[in-house]
């Protein structure tokens, strides 16, 4: 990202994305953070301002680290496009997909760099880690607002997934 224009908002100027989670870098070039996150429900109301502030306060020697999670119905790391409909019906065929993201300032250019490392695991193995893991996942999935669940492609599976997860979570 590089600050651009009168307001010096960071916009995406270059990138390589080996493991896109159903988005495409080409459509993000030239966009600021609000525009990049346009497809993300509730971003403008709940997250956008905090992201802009974080970007403005970035330090080179202190990368910011965050994580993102989703559940997917295909294990390809390279998924630039969301399929038009669900690929499986059985919740035990789903995958947990986690991203470790970092964001840091690049002092020589005044820009910043965003990195994403993607991890995934069959949901059956992930849940087998323990009742605390299963229980956290259960409440995350249950609490997701419908529009966010739809964006994450979880809405279709939600009820079947919760029913399957419940015994592991208690
Ligand atoms: C503090 C920093 C950031 C926060 C809190 C944040 C938050 C989010 C959230 C909540 C989502 C939705 C993910 C989901 O629910 O599965 C998202 C998606 C995304 N974020 Fe960020 N983000 C941050 C920084 C960035 C930066 C620096 C970029 C740089 C390009 C970026 C690019 C994206 C993209 C491309 C998506 C997918 C959008 C789509 O579906 O088209 N994010 N982000």
Boltz pocket constraint, residues with backbone or C-beta under 6 A from the ligand:
constraints:
  - pocket:
      binder: B
      contacts: [[A, 12], [A, 21], [A, 22], [A, 23], [A, 24], [A, 28], [A, 36], [A, 37], [A, 39], [A, 40], [A, 47], [A, 50], [A, 51], [A, 54], [A, 66], [A, 68], [A, 69], [A, 70], [A, 103], [A, 114], [A, 148], [A, 152]]
      max_distance: 6.0
